[in-house]
């Protein structure tokens, strides 16, 4: 469907130059009928210059005449053949000048943590060129010694949802090819939303790793030997001398 250019300015022109009803104008420009009434009263769109829909090939004079003669006639934007195929073309992502210096760091991060991504995917994600990506992959970039890997989402070069979508696409492609992935690679191919929904695995602190089987108790034999002693009697526990021994000289 062809969209109307400058709807408010077009409404101003139609109010000033035609006798078309407010309802017809409102339906044509996508505004409320009370707004069109406000334009006619001078309360709305003050200072807005009228936009001629006939001169700009959005309407024809016969459309205006039919609408003025018939209050039920519905105005429709004319198709402009010259504007066909003028949709926004898909190309490299535009990166502001202030962030272009951060692209090598984001490329290095993607190459390091998501090597399954192709050069084309990285190029669309952060708005760079394939030669630059290749130079960073091969570590032949002129400034490679000073580049530190930084998440492109943290740098504002892409959205987390966009990164997740590319990662999931890479995961699906790798699964379709039948490649066996390591546990580390499988974790990298999980999106942020999925990873946040996973239950946290219990981990042993680094300081006490290797002490899982350590026990303060002795061997089983020592426990058996200790089990033979009966400490139910307090005197025998403390090994106190008997009264007979105290009476001996």
C-alpha positions as CSV (number, residue, x, y, z in Angstrom):
1,X,0.0,0.0,0.0
2,X,1.3,3.4,-1.0
3,X,1.9,5.7,2.0
4,X,0.8,9.4,2.0
5,X,3.6,12.0,2.1
6,X,3.2,14.8,4.7
7,X,-0.4,13.9,5.8
8,X,-0.9,17.0,8.0
9,X,0.4,19.4,5.3
10,X,-1.8,17.6,2.8
11,X,-4.8,18.0,5.1
12,X,-4.0,21.8,5.3
13,X,-4.0,22.1,1.6
14,X,-7.3,20.2,1.1
15,X,-9.0,22.3,3.8
16,X,-7.8,25.5,2.2
17,X,-8.3,24.6,-1.5
18,X,-11.3,22.3,-1.6
19,X,-14.8,21.8,-0.3
20,X,-14.2,18.1,0.6
21,X,-15.9,17.1,3.9
22,X,-13.8,16.9,7.1
23,X,-14.6,13.1,7.3
24,X,-13.3,12.4,3.8
25,X,-10.1,14.4,4.5
26,X,-9.6,12.7,7.8
27,X,-9.9,9.2,6.3
28,X,-7.5,10.1,3.5
29,X,-4.7,11.5,5.7
30,X,-5.2,9.2,8.7
31,X,-6.2,11.9,11.2
32,X,-9.2,12.4,13.4
33,X,-12.1,14.4,12.1
34,X,-11.8,16.8,15.0
35,X,-8.2,17.5,14.0
36,X,-9.4,18.5,10.5
37,X,-12.0,20.7,12.2
38,X,-9.1,22.2,14.3
39,X,-7.1,22.9,11.1
40,X,-10.1,24.7,9.6
41,X,-10.6,26.8,12.8
42,X,-6.9,27.7,12.9
43,X,-6.2,25.8,16.1
44,X,-4.2,22.9,14.7
45,X,-1.2,22.9,12.3
46,X,-0.6,26.6,12.7
47,X,2.1,27.7,10.4
48,X,2.2,24.5,8.4
49,X,2.5,25.1,4.7
50,X,0.0,23.1,2.6
51,X,1.3,20.2,0.5
52,X,-0.4,19.9,-2.9
53,X,-1.3,16.2,-3.4
54,X,-2.1,16.8,-7.1
55,X,1.3,18.3,-8.0
56,X,3.0,15.5,-6.1
57,X,1.1,12.8,-7.9
58,X,-0.8,11.5,-4.9
59,X,-4.2,12.5,-6.2
60,X,-5.7,13.6,-9.5
61,X,-8.0,16.5,-10.1
62,X,-10.8,14.1,-11.0
63,X,-10.4,12.6,-7.5
64,X,-10.9,16.0,-5.9
65,X,-13.9,16.7,-8.1
66,X,-15.5,13.3,-7.3
67,X,-15.0,13.8,-3.6
68,X,-16.5,17.3,-3.7
69,X,-19.6,16.1,-5.6
70,X,-20.1,12.9,-3.5
71,X,-19.6,13.1,0.3
72,X,-19.4,9.3,0.3
73,X,-16.5,9.1,-2.2
74,X,-13.3,7.8,-0.6
75,X,-10.0,9.3,-1.6
76,X,-7.2,6.8,-2.2
77,X,-3.5,7.6,-2.7
78,X,-2.5,7.1,-6.4
79,X,0.2,4.6,-7.2
80,X,3.4,6.2,-8.4
81,X,5.3,4.0,-10.8
82,X,8.4,6.1,-10.4
83,X,8.6,5.2,-6.7
84,X,8.4,1.4,-7.3
85,X,11.4,-0.5,-6.1
86,X,12.6,2.3,-3.9
87,X,12.4,0.3,-0.7
88,X,15.3,0.6,1.6
89,X,18.2,-1.5,0.3
90,X,19.9,-4.0,2.6
91,X,23.5,-3.2,3.0
92,X,26.3,-3.1,5.6
93,X,25.2,-1.8,9.0
94,X,26.0,1.9,9.5
95,X,28.4,2.5,12.4
96,X,28.7,6.0,13.9
97,X,32.1,7.6,13.6
98,X,32.5,7.6,17.4
99,X,32.2,3.8,17.5
100,X,34.2,2.8,14.5
101,X,37.4,2.6,16.4
102,X,35.8,-0.1,18.6
103,X,35.0,-2.4,15.8
104,X,38.4,-4.3,15.8
105,X,37.9,-5.1,19.5
106,X,34.4,-6.5,18.8
107,X,35.6,-8.5,15.8
108,X,38.4,-10.0,17.9
109,X,35.8,-10.9,20.6
110,X,33.6,-12.6,18.0
111,X,36.5,-14.5,16.4
112,X,37.7,-15.7,19.8
113,X,34.5,-16.7,21.5
114,X,32.3,-17.5,18.4
115,X,34.7,-18.9,15.7
116,X,31.7,-20.7,14.1
117,X,30.4,-17.4,12.8
118,X,31.3,-16.7,9.2
119,X,32.9,-13.5,8.0
120,X,29.6,-12.4,6.4
121,X,27.7,-12.8,9.7
122,X,30.3,-10.8,11.6
123,X,30.3,-8.2,8.9
124,X,26.5,-7.6,9.1
125,X,26.6,-7.8,12.9
126,X,29.1,-5.0,13.6
127,X,29.2,-3.3,10.2
128,X,32.8,-4.0,9.0
129,X,34.5,-5.5,5.9
130,X,35.6,-9.0,5.3
131,X,39.3,-8.0,4.7
132,X,39.4,-6.5,8.2
133,X,37.9,-9.7,9.7
134,X,40.4,-11.8,7.9
135,X,43.3,-9.7,9.0
136,X,42.2,-10.1,12.7
137,X,41.6,-13.8,12.2
138,X,45.1,-14.3,10.9
139,X,46.5,-11.7,13.4
140,X,48.0,-9.7,10.6
141,X,46.1,-6.5,11.5
142,X,48.4,-3.5,11.8
143,X,47.2,-2.9,15.4
144,X,46.6,-6.5,16.5
145,X,49.0,-6.2,19.5
146,X,47.0,-3.4,21.0
147,X,43.5,-4.8,20.4
148,X,41.6,-6.3,23.4
149,X,38.5,-8.4,22.8
150,X,35.3,-6.6,23.9
151,X,31.7,-7.8,23.6
152,X,30.1,-5.9,20.7
153,X,26.9,-5.6,22.7
154,X,28.8,-3.8,25.5
155,X,30.2,-1.5,22.9
156,X,26.8,-0.7,21.5
157,X,27.6,-2.1,18.0
158,X,24.7,-4.5,18.0
159,X,21.8,-5.7,20.2
160,X,21.9,-8.8,22.4
161,X,18.9,-10.2,20.5
162,X,20.8,-9.8,17.2
163,X,23.9,-11.6,18.5
164,X,21.7,-14.4,19.9
165,X,19.9,-14.8,16.6
166,X,23.2,-15.1,14.7
167,X,24.6,-17.6,17.2
168,X,21.5,-19.8,17.1
169,X,21.7,-19.7,13.3
170,X,25.3,-20.9,13.5
171,X,24.3,-23.6,15.9
172,X,21.5,-24.9,13.6
173,X,23.9,-24.9,10.6
174,X,26.5,-26.8,12.6
175,X,24.0,-29.4,13.8
176,X,22.7,-29.8,10.2
177,X,26.2,-30.5,9.0
178,X,26.6,-33.2,11.6
179,X,29.7,-31.8,13.2
180,X,30.5,-33.1,16.7
181,X,30.8,-30.1,19.1
182,X,32.7,-30.1,22.3
183,X,31.1,-29.0,25.6
184,X,32.8,-25.7,25.4
185,X,31.5,-25.0,21.9
186,X,28.0,-26.1,22.8
187,X,28.0,-23.6,25.7
188,X,29.0,-20.8,23.3
189,X,26.2,-21.6,20.9
190,X,23.6,-21.2,23.7
191,X,21.8,-17.8,23.6
192,X,21.8,-15.4,26.5
193,X,18.1,-16.1,27.2
194,X,18.6,-19.8,27.3
195,X,21.7,-19.6,29.5
196,X,19.9,-17.4,32.0
197,X,17.1,-19.9,32.2
198,X,19.4,-22.8,33.1
199,X,19.9,-23.9,36.7
200,X,23.2,-23.0,38.1
201,X,25.5,-26.0,38.5
202,X,27.1,-26.5,42.0
203,X,30.8,-25.6,41.8
204,X,33.5,-26.3,44.3
205,X,35.5,-23.2,45.3
206,X,39.0,-23.2,43.7
207,X,40.7,-22.9,47.1
208,X,39.4,-26.4,48.2
209,X,39.5,-28.2,44.9
210,X,40.9,-31.7,45.3
211,X,39.7,-32.0,48.9
212,X,36.4,-33.6,48.1
213,X,37.4,-37.0,49.6
214,X,39.4,-35.6,52.5
215,X,38.2,-36.8,55.9
216,X,39.3,-36.0,59.4
217,X,38.4,-39.4,60.7
218,X,40.9,-42.2,60.9
219,X,40.8,-45.6,59.2
220,X,38.0,-48.1,59.7
221,X,40.3,-50.2,61.9
222,X,40.9,-47.3,64.2
223,X,37.2,-46.8,64.5
224,X,36.7,-50.5,65.3
225,X,39.3,-50.3,68.1
226,X,37.7,-47.2,69.5
227,X,34.4,-48.9,69.5
228,X,35.6,-51.5,72.0
229,X,36.1,-49.0,74.8
230,X,33.1,-48.2,77.0
231,X,33.0,-44.7,78.3
232,X,29.6,-44.9,79.8
233,X,31.3,-44.8,83.3
234,X,32.7,-41.3,84.1
235,X,35.4,-42.7,86.4
236,X,36.7,-45.0,83.7
237,X,36.6,-42.2,81.2
238,X,38.8,-40.0,83.3
239,X,40.8,-43.0,84.7
240,X,40.4,-41.8,88.3
241,X,42.1,-43.8,91.1
242,X,39.8,-45.9,93.3
243,X,39.1,-45.3,97.0
244,X,41.1,-48.5,97.9
245,X,44.3,-47.1,96.3
246,X,43.9,-43.8,98.3
247,X,43.8,-45.7,101.6
248,X,47.1,-47.6,100.9
249,X,50.2,-46.1,102.6
